[in-house]
Amino acid sequence: MTYNGPASRATNNVMKFLVILTIALVAYWAATGGLDRIATPETAISTTATTITE
């Protein structure tokens, strides 16, 4: 069963606030470095390979 009717004014205001808050947080994150600030390992894991010939 679904509800068919107009959304309440309070629901609309909450959704607008959440959307604006999300946009503001993403903008702040992007302005302060975004993906550049994600930590990555300084050294890669080294591997060795051996070739055996007959």
All heavy atoms as TSV, in Angstrom:
chain	resi	resn	atom	element	x	y	z
A	1	MET	N	N	0.845	-1.160	0.000
A	1	MET	CA	C	0.000	0.000	0.000
A	1	MET	C	C	0.902	1.238	0.000
A	1	MET	O	O	1.879	1.301	0.725
A	1	MET	CB	C	-0.892	0.004	1.240
A	1	MET	CG	C	-1.768	1.225	1.324
A	1	MET	SD	S	-2.652	1.369	2.883
A	1	MET	CE	C	-3.857	0.101	2.708
A	2	THR	N	N	0.567	2.197	-0.824
A	2	THR	CA	C	1.338	3.445	-0.870
A	2	THR	C	C	0.430	4.605	-0.504
A	2	THR	O	O	-0.794	4.545	-0.651
A	2	THR	CB	C	1.921	3.683	-2.272
A	2	THR	OG1	O	0.845	3.737	-3.212
A	2	THR	CG2	C	2.883	2.568	-2.668
A	3	TYR	N	N	1.060	5.665	-0.046
A	3	TYR	CA	C	0.316	6.865	0.320
A	3	TYR	C	C	0.311	7.811	-0.867
A	3	TYR	O	O	1.365	8.154	-1.396
A	3	TYR	CB	C	0.964	7.536	1.533
A	3	TYR	CG	C	0.353	8.874	1.861
A	3	TYR	CD1	C	-0.883	8.955	2.470
A	3	TYR	CD2	C	1.024	10.048	1.545
A	3	TYR	CE1	C	-1.442	10.170	2.767
A	3	TYR	CE2	C	0.469	11.278	1.833
A	3	TYR	CZ	C	-0.763	11.331	2.441
A	3	TYR	OH	O	-1.323	12.537	2.738
A	4	ASN	N	N	-0.859	8.189	-1.294
A	4	ASN	CA	C	-0.993	9.156	-2.378
A	4	ASN	C	C	-1.519	10.447	-1.803
A	4	ASN	O	O	-2.644	10.517	-1.326
A	4	ASN	CB	C	-1.957	8.643	-3.452
A	4	ASN	CG	C	-1.401	7.455	-4.194
A	4	ASN	OD1	O	-0.198	7.391	-4.419
A	4	ASN	ND2	N	-2.252	6.517	-4.562
A	5	GLY	N	N	-0.683	11.442	-1.842
A	5	GLY	CA	C	-1.087	12.738	-1.324
A	5	GLY	C	C	0.082	13.696	-1.355
A	5	GLY	O	O	1.214	13.329	-1.657
A	6	PRO	N	N	-0.184	14.932	-1.063
A	6	PRO	CA	C	0.888	15.924	-1.101
A	6	PRO	C	C	1.871	15.705	0.059
A	6	PRO	O	O	1.496	15.299	1.150
A	6	PRO	CB	C	0.151	17.256	-0.948
A	6	PRO	CG	C	-1.110	16.903	-0.232
A	6	PRO	CD	C	-1.464	15.509	-0.686
A	7	ALA	N	N	3.153	15.960	-0.218
A	7	ALA	CA	C	4.170	15.869	0.829
A	7	ALA	C	C	3.993	17.038	1.788
A	7	ALA	O	O	3.532	18.109	1.415
A	7	ALA	CB	C	5.551	15.898	0.199
A	8	SER	N	N	4.348	16.802	3.019
A	8	SER	CA	C	4.207	17.877	3.995
A	8	SER	C	C	5.288	18.929	3.771
A	8	SER	O	O	6.340	18.663	3.214
A	8	SER	CB	C	4.319	17.322	5.417
A	8	SER	OG	O	5.634	16.883	5.659
A	9	ARG	N	N	5.029	20.121	4.233
A	9	ARG	CA	C	5.970	21.227	4.083
A	9	ARG	C	C	7.252	20.937	4.861
A	9	ARG	O	O	8.354	21.252	4.410
A	9	ARG	CB	C	5.326	22.527	4.565
A	9	ARG	CG	C	6.148	23.757	4.268
A	9	ARG	CD	C	5.432	25.018	4.721
A	9	ARG	NE	N	4.430	25.476	3.793
A	9	ARG	CZ	C	4.700	26.259	2.749
A	9	ARG	NH1	N	5.925	26.596	2.483
A	9	ARG	NH2	N	3.735	26.687	1.977
A	10	ALA	N	N	7.130	20.304	6.014
A	10	ALA	CA	C	8.301	19.994	6.828
A	10	ALA	C	C	9.217	19.000	6.110
A	10	ALA	O	O	10.437	19.123	6.149
A	10	ALA	CB	C	7.875	19.444	8.181
A	11	THR	N	N	8.643	18.020	5.438
A	11	THR	CA	C	9.441	17.042	4.701
A	11	THR	C	C	10.213	17.715	3.587
A	11	THR	O	O	11.392	17.426	3.378
A	11	THR	CB	C	8.541	15.939	4.127
A	11	THR	OG1	O	7.839	15.309	5.199
A	11	THR	CG2	C	9.350	14.905	3.381
A	12	ASN	N	N	9.566	18.612	2.869
A	12	ASN	CA	C	10.239	19.337	1.797
A	12	ASN	C	C	11.403	20.152	2.346
A	12	ASN	O	O	12.480	20.197	1.747
A	12	ASN	CB	C	9.264	20.255	1.060
A	12	ASN	CG	C	8.326	19.473	0.154
A	12	ASN	OD1	O	8.615	18.344	-0.210
A	12	ASN	ND2	N	7.210	20.085	-0.194
A	13	ASN	N	N	11.201	20.813	3.466
A	13	ASN	CA	C	12.256	21.632	4.049
A	13	ASN	C	C	13.430	20.790	4.522
A	13	ASN	O	O	14.582	21.184	4.365
A	13	ASN	CB	C	11.711	22.477	5.205
A	13	ASN	CG	C	10.793	23.585	4.720
A	13	ASN	OD1	O	10.865	23.982	3.565
A	13	ASN	ND2	N	9.921	24.054	5.582
A	14	VAL	N	N	13.147	19.636	5.098
A	14	VAL	CA	C	14.223	18.750	5.553
A	14	VAL	C	C	15.030	18.256	4.350
A	14	VAL	O	O	16.267	18.245	4.391
A	14	VAL	CB	C	13.653	17.561	6.356
A	14	VAL	CG1	C	14.711	16.508	6.602
A	14	VAL	CG2	C	13.068	18.045	7.669
A	15	MET	N	N	14.366	17.852	3.294
A	15	MET	CA	C	15.072	17.375	2.109
A	15	MET	C	C	15.916	18.482	1.483
A	15	MET	O	O	17.053	18.254	1.084
A	15	MET	CB	C	14.097	16.810	1.081
A	15	MET	CG	C	13.480	15.487	1.487
A	15	MET	SD	S	14.716	14.200	1.818
A	15	MET	CE	C	15.404	14.001	0.198
A	16	LYS	N	N	15.381	19.686	1.399
A	16	LYS	CA	C	16.147	20.811	0.858
A	16	LYS	C	C	17.385	21.065	1.709
A	16	LYS	O	O	18.476	21.289	1.183
A	16	LYS	CB	C	15.282	22.068	0.803
A	16	LYS	CG	C	14.236	22.049	-0.282
A	16	LYS	CD	C	13.389	23.301	-0.226
A	16	LYS	CE	C	12.230	23.229	-1.195
A	16	LYS	NZ	N	11.350	24.411	-1.105
A	17	PHE	N	N	17.229	21.022	3.029
A	17	PHE	CA	C	18.355	21.247	3.929
A	17	PHE	C	C	19.419	20.171	3.733
A	17	PHE	O	O	20.616	20.467	3.674
A	17	PHE	CB	C	17.875	21.265	5.385
A	17	PHE	CG	C	19.002	21.312	6.376
A	17	PHE	CD1	C	19.699	22.485	6.586
A	17	PHE	CD2	C	19.367	20.176	7.072
A	17	PHE	CE1	C	20.753	22.527	7.483
A	17	PHE	CE2	C	20.413	20.202	7.973
A	17	PHE	CZ	C	21.107	21.386	8.185
A	18	LEU	N	N	19.008	18.903	3.632
A	18	LEU	CA	C	19.969	17.817	3.452
A	18	LEU	C	C	20.713	17.926	2.124
A	18	LEU	O	O	21.919	17.663	2.053
A	18	LEU	CB	C	19.263	16.465	3.560
A	18	LEU	CG	C	18.764	16.093	4.957
A	18	LEU	CD1	C	17.979	14.790	4.901
A	18	LEU	CD2	C	19.926	15.977	5.931
A	19	VAL	N	N	20.025	18.317	1.077
A	19	VAL	CA	C	20.672	18.477	-0.224
A	19	VAL	C	C	21.686	19.617	-0.174
A	19	VAL	O	O	22.825	19.483	-0.636
A	19	VAL	CB	C	19.627	18.708	-1.338
A	19	VAL	CG1	C	20.289	19.158	-2.629
A	19	VAL	CG2	C	18.816	17.449	-1.572
A	20	ILE	N	N	21.301	20.740	0.408
A	20	ILE	CA	C	22.210	21.887	0.516
A	20	ILE	C	C	23.408	21.541	1.383
A	20	ILE	O	O	24.557	21.887	1.070
A	20	ILE	CB	C	21.456	23.116	1.054
A	20	ILE	CG1	C	20.465	23.609	-0.003
A	20	ILE	CG2	C	22.413	24.230	1.454
A	20	ILE	CD1	C	19.484	24.646	0.494
A	21	LEU	N	N	23.180	20.828	2.488
A	21	LEU	CA	C	24.265	20.422	3.365
A	21	LEU	C	C	25.240	19.488	2.640
A	21	LEU	O	O	26.459	19.653	2.738
A	21	LEU	CB	C	23.704	19.735	4.612
A	21	LEU	CG	C	24.737	19.242	5.623
A	21	LEU	CD1	C	25.473	20.418	6.242
A	21	LEU	CD2	C	24.048	18.426	6.700
A	22	THR	N	N	24.712	18.541	1.881
A	22	THR	CA	C	25.557	17.616	1.142
A	22	THR	C	C	26.398	18.352	0.097
A	22	THR	O	O	27.591	18.103	-0.041
A	22	THR	CB	C	24.705	16.530	0.465
A	22	THR	OG1	O	23.957	15.846	1.470
A	22	THR	CG2	C	25.569	15.547	-0.304
A	23	ILE	N	N	25.784	19.268	-0.626
A	23	ILE	CA	C	26.508	20.048	-1.633
A	23	ILE	C	C	27.607	20.872	-0.964
A	23	ILE	O	O	28.736	20.951	-1.457
A	23	ILE	CB	C	25.546	20.932	-2.435
A	23	ILE	CG1	C	24.655	20.054	-3.323
A	23	ILE	CG2	C	26.305	21.957	-3.271
A	23	ILE	CD1	C	23.515	20.788	-3.988
A	24	ALA	N	N	27.303	21.479	0.174
A	24	ALA	CA	C	28.290	22.288	0.885
A	24	ALA	C	C	29.454	21.431	1.377
A	24	ALA	O	O	30.624	21.830	1.267
A	24	ALA	CB	C	27.635	23.018	2.054
A	25	LEU	N	N	29.167	20.247	1.908
A	25	LEU	CA	C	30.231	19.370	2.387
A	25	LEU	C	C	31.124	18.891	1.247
A	25	LEU	O	O	32.349	18.859	1.384
A	25	LEU	CB	C	29.637	18.182	3.138
A	25	LEU	CG	C	29.051	18.497	4.510
A	25	LEU	CD1	C	28.358	17.260	5.083
A	25	LEU	CD2	C	30.128	18.976	5.460
A	26	VAL	N	N	30.532	18.529	0.127
A	26	VAL	CA	C	31.320	18.084	-1.022
A	26	VAL	C	C	32.159	19.239	-1.574
A	26	VAL	O	O	33.330	19.050	-1.927
A	26	VAL	CB	C	30.406	17.476	-2.113
A	26	VAL	CG1	C	31.178	17.235	-3.410
A	26	VAL	CG2	C	29.790	16.185	-1.621
A	27	ALA	N	N	31.603	20.431	-1.619
A	27	ALA	CA	C	32.356	21.597	-2.093
A	27	ALA	C	C	33.534	21.891	-1.163
A	27	ALA	O	O	34.646	22.178	-1.626
A	27	ALA	CB	C	31.438	22.808	-2.199
A	28	TYR	N	N	33.312	21.806	0.142
A	28	TYR	CA	C	34.395	22.034	1.103
A	28	TYR	C	C	35.479	20.970	0.956
A	28	TYR	O	O	36.665	21.270	0.924
A	28	TYR	CB	C	33.846	22.037	2.535
A	28	TYR	CG	C	34.934	22.111	3.573
A	28	TYR	CD1	C	35.581	23.313	3.831
A	28	TYR	CD2	C	35.329	20.979	4.279
A	28	TYR	CE1	C	36.602	23.385	4.771
A	28	TYR	CE2	C	36.344	21.032	5.210
A	28	TYR	CZ	C	36.976	22.239	5.454
A	28	TYR	OH	O	37.978	22.296	6.375
A	29	TRP	N	N	35.058	19.709	0.830
A	29	TRP	CA	C	36.005	18.614	0.665
A	29	TRP	C	C	36.840	18.810	-0.600
A	29	TRP	O	O	38.059	18.621	-0.586
A	29	TRP	CB	C	35.228	17.294	0.617
A	29	TRP	CG	C	36.057	16.103	0.286
A	29	TRP	CD1	C	36.950	15.475	1.084
A	29	TRP	CD2	C	36.074	15.397	-0.964
A	29	TRP	NE1	N	37.517	14.413	0.422
A	29	TRP	CE2	C	36.997	14.342	-0.832
A	29	TRP	CE3	C	35.386	15.558	-2.166
A	29	TRP	CZ2	C	37.248	13.461	-1.866
A	29	TRP	CZ3	C	35.645	14.659	-3.185
A	29	TRP	CH2	C	36.564	13.631	-3.022
A	30	ALA	N	N	36.197	19.198	-1.698
A	30	ALA	CA	C	36.908	19.395	-2.961
A	30	ALA	C	C	37.853	20.591	-2.869
A	30	ALA	O	O	38.963	20.555	-3.406
A	30	ALA	CB	C	35.908	19.593	-4.098
A	31	ALA	N	N	37.449	21.651	-2.164
A	31	ALA	CA	C	38.278	22.852	-2.049
A	31	ALA	C	C	39.495	22.612	-1.166
A	31	ALA	O	O	40.515	23.289	-1.315
A	31	ALA	CB	C	37.448	24.007	-1.502
A	32	THR	N	N	39.422	21.658	-0.265
A	32	THR	CA	C	40.541	21.410	0.647
A	32	THR	C	C	41.393	20.223	0.224
A	32	THR	O	O	42.138	19.685	1.024
A	32	THR	CB	C	40.031	21.183	2.084
A	32	THR	OG1	O	39.109	20.101	2.094
A	32	THR	CG2	C	39.375	22.424	2.631
A	33	GLY	N	N	41.295	19.808	-1.007
A	33	GLY	CA	C	42.183	18.762	-1.508
A	33	GLY	C	C	41.474	17.611	-2.170
A	33	GLY	O	O	42.012	16.981	-3.061
A	34	GLY	N	N	40.288	17.289	-1.729
A	34	GLY	CA	C	39.529	16.219	-2.363
A	34	GLY	C	C	40.281	14.909	-2.423
A	34	GLY	O	O	40.812	14.442	-1.424
A	35	LEU	N	N	40.380	14.339	-3.601
A	35	LEU	CA	C	41.031	13.046	-3.785
A	35	LEU	C	C	42.529	13.101	-3.515
A	35	LEU	O	O	43.148	12.084	-3.249
A	35	LEU	CB	C	40.789	12.518	-5.199
A	35	LEU	CG	C	39.350	12.133	-5.521
A	35	LEU	CD1	C	39.231	11.741	-6.993
A	35	LEU	CD2	C	38.876	11.000	-4.650
A	36	ASP	N	N	43.137	14.298	-3.595
A	36	ASP	CA	C	44.570	14.425	-3.357
A	36	ASP	C	C	44.933	14.101	-1.918
A	36	ASP	O	O	46.072	13.803	-1.615
A	36	ASP	CB	C	45.050	15.835	-3.687
A	36	ASP	CG	C	44.888	16.158	-5.163
A	36	ASP	OD1	O	44.870	15.208	-5.965
A	36	ASP	OD2	O	44.774	17.339	-5.502
A	37	ARG	N	N	43.991	14.177	-1.003
A	37	ARG	CA	C	44.284	13.976	0.407
A	37	ARG	C	C	44.042	12.549	0.879
A	37	ARG	O	O	44.210	12.262	2.050
A	37	ARG	CB	C	43.447	14.941	1.237
A	37	ARG	CG	C	43.782	16.385	0.861
A	37	ARG	CD	C	43.445	17.346	1.879
A	37	ARG	NE	N	43.753	16.866	3.214
A	37	ARG	CZ	C	44.214	17.629	4.153
A	37	ARG	NH1	N	44.451	18.872	3.907
A	37	ARG	NH2	N	44.415	17.153	5.367
A	38	ILE	N	N	43.654	11.662	-0.027
A	38	ILE	CA	C	43.450	10.272	0.353
A	38	ILE	C	C	44.822	9.635	0.546
A	38	ILE	O	O	45.687	9.713	-0.335
A	38	ILE	CB	C	42.630	9.514	-0.702
A	38	ILE	CG1	C	41.222	10.087	-0.753
A	38	ILE	CG2	C	42.606	8.013	-0.420
A	38	ILE	CD1	C	40.344	9.476	-1.819
A	39	ALA	N	N	45.040	9.023	1.679
A	39	ALA	CA	C	46.340	8.440	1.986
A	39	ALA	C	C	46.601	7.204	1.135
A	39	ALA	O	O	45.724	6.358	0.972
A	39	ALA	CB	C	46.412	8.091	3.459
A	40	THR	N	N	47.788	7.129	0.599
A	40	THR	CA	C	48.208	5.955	-0.155
A	40	THR	C	C	49.517	5.462	0.441
A	40	THR	O	O	50.275	6.234	1.021
A	40	THR	CB	C	48.417	6.290	-1.642
A	40	THR	OG1	O	49.354	7.361	-1.739
A	40	THR	CG2	C	47.119	6.710	-2.307
A	41	PRO	N	N	49.815	4.188	0.300
A	41	PRO	CA	C	51.074	3.666	0.832
A	41	PRO	C	C	52.266	4.348	0.163
A	41	PRO	O	O	52.251	4.600	-1.043
A	41	PRO	CB	C	51.035	2.183	0.487
A	41	PRO	CG	C	49.621	1.883	0.167
A	41	PRO	CD	C	48.992	3.160	-0.281
A	42	GLU	N	N	53.282	4.651	0.948
A	42	GLU	CA	C	54.466	5.316	0.411
A	42	GLU	C	C	55.299	4.383	-0.453
A	42	GLU	O	O	55.875	4.795	-1.441
A	42	GLU	CB	C	55.320	5.860	1.565
A	42	GLU	CG	C	54.658	6.981	2.329
A	42	GLU	CD	C	54.442	8.222	1.473
A	42	GLU	OE1	O	55.291	8.509	0.614
A	42	GLU	OE2	O	53.399	8.863	1.658
A	43	THR	N	N	55.394	3.144	-0.076
A	43	THR	CA	C	56.206	2.207	-0.848
A	43	THR	C	C	55.327	1.085	-1.370
A	43	THR	O	O	54.418	0.616	-0.697
A	43	THR	CB	C	57.322	1.585	0.017
A	43	THR	OG1	O	56.724	0.941	1.137
A	43	THR	CG2	C	58.284	2.651	0.506
A	44	ALA	N	N	55.627	0.680	-2.558
A	44	ALA	CA	C	54.873	-0.416	-3.161
A	44	ALA	C	C	55.461	-1.739	-2.674
A	44	ALA	O	O	56.625	-1.825	-2.300
A	44	ALA	CB	C	54.938	-0.331	-4.683
A	45	ILE	N	N	54.665	-2.745	-2.699
A	45	ILE	CA	C	55.124	-4.076	-2.330
A	45	ILE	C	C	55.993	-4.600	-3.471
A	45	ILE	O	O	55.555	-4.633	-4.619
A	45	ILE	CB	C	53.933	-5.025	-2.068
A	45	ILE	CG1	C	53.100	-4.510	-0.909
A	45	ILE	CG2	C	54.407	-6.440	-1.823
A	45	ILE	CD1	C	51.803	-5.260	-0.715
A	46	SER	N	N	57.208	-4.956	-3.128
A	46	SER	CA	C	58.113	-5.417	-4.176
A	46	SER	C	C	57.915	-6.919	-4.396
A	46	SER	O	O	57.657	-7.678	-3.477
A	46	SER	CB	C	59.558	-5.127	-3.799
A	46	SER	OG	O	59.888	-5.838	-2.621
A	47	THR	N	N	58.041	-7.301	-5.642
A	47	THR	CA	C	57.937	-8.707	-6.002
A	47	THR	C	C	59.152	-9.081	-6.835
A	47	THR	O	O	59.761	-8.238	-7.497
A	47	THR	CB	C	56.661	-8.996	-6.805
A	47	THR	OG1	O	56.667	-8.194	-7.978
A	47	THR	CG2	C	55.423	-8.688	-5.990
A	48	THR	N	N	59.515	-10.316	-6.798
A	48	THR	CA	C	60.626	-10.789	-7.614
A	48	THR	C	C	60.138	-11.922	-8.499
A	48	THR	O	O	59.230	-12.667	-8.144
A	48	THR	CB	C	61.788	-11.295	-6.734
A	48	THR	OG1	O	61.291	-12.337	-5.883
A	48	THR	CG2	C	62.349	-10.180	-5.878
A	49	ALA	N	N	60.737	-12.002	-9.655
A	49	ALA	CA	C	60.382	-13.066	-10.593
A	49	ALA	C	C	61.660	-13.797	-11.009
A	49	ALA	O	O	62.700	-13.186	-11.185
A	49	ALA	CB	C	59.694	-12.489	-11.812
A	50	THR	N	N	61.568	-15.073	-11.144
A	50	THR	CA	C	62.702	-15.886	-11.554
A	50	THR	C	C	62.312	-16.660	-12.814
A	50	THR	O	O	61.258	-17.297	-12.851
A	50	THR	CB	C	63.104	-16.890	-10.445
A	50	THR	OG1	O	63.350	-16.179	-9.252
A	50	THR	CG2	C	64.315	-17.675	-10.858
A	51	THR	N	N	63.165	-16.567	-13.798
A	51	THR	CA	C	62.928	-17.287	-15.040
A	51	THR	C	C	63.891	-18.461	-15.110
A	51	THR	O	O	65.114	-18.292	-14.987
A	51	THR	CB	C	63.128	-16.359	-16.267
A	51	THR	OG1	O	62.287	-15.236	-16.119
A	51	THR	CG2	C	62.820	-17.087	-17.563
A	52	ILE	N	N	63.385	-19.636	-15.307
A	52	ILE	CA	C	64.207	-20.832	-15.413
A	52	ILE	C	C	64.188	-21.289	-16.864
A	52	ILE	O	O	63.122	-21.514	-17.442
A	52	ILE	CB	C	63.685	-21.948	-14.485
A	52	ILE	CG1	C	63.708	-21.477	-13.041
A	52	ILE	CG2	C	64.493	-23.213	-14.673
A	52	ILE	CD1	C	63.069	-22.440	-12.070
A	53	THR	N	N	65.364	-21.395	-17.426
A	53	THR	CA	C	65.460	-21.878	-18.810
A	53	THR	C	C	66.174	-23.217	-18.808
A	53	THR	O	O	67.054	-23.491	-18.002
A	53	THR	CB	C	66.236	-20.877	-19.692
A	53	THR	OG1	O	67.527	-20.671	-19.117
A	53	THR	CG2	C	65.486	-19.565	-19.780
A	54	GLU	N	N	65.836	-24.046	-19.727
A	54	GLU	CA	C	66.448	-25.370	-19.805
A	54	GLU	C	C	67.395	-25.448	-20.957
A	54	GLU	O	O	67.327	-24.864	-21.936
A	54	GLU	CB	C	65.363	-26.432	-19.957
A	54	GLU	CG	C	64.538	-26.558	-18.734
A	54	GLU	CD	C	63.536	-27.690	-18.859
A	54	GLU	OE1	O	63.802	-28.677	-19.547
A	54	GLU	OE2	O	62.472	-27.570	-18.247
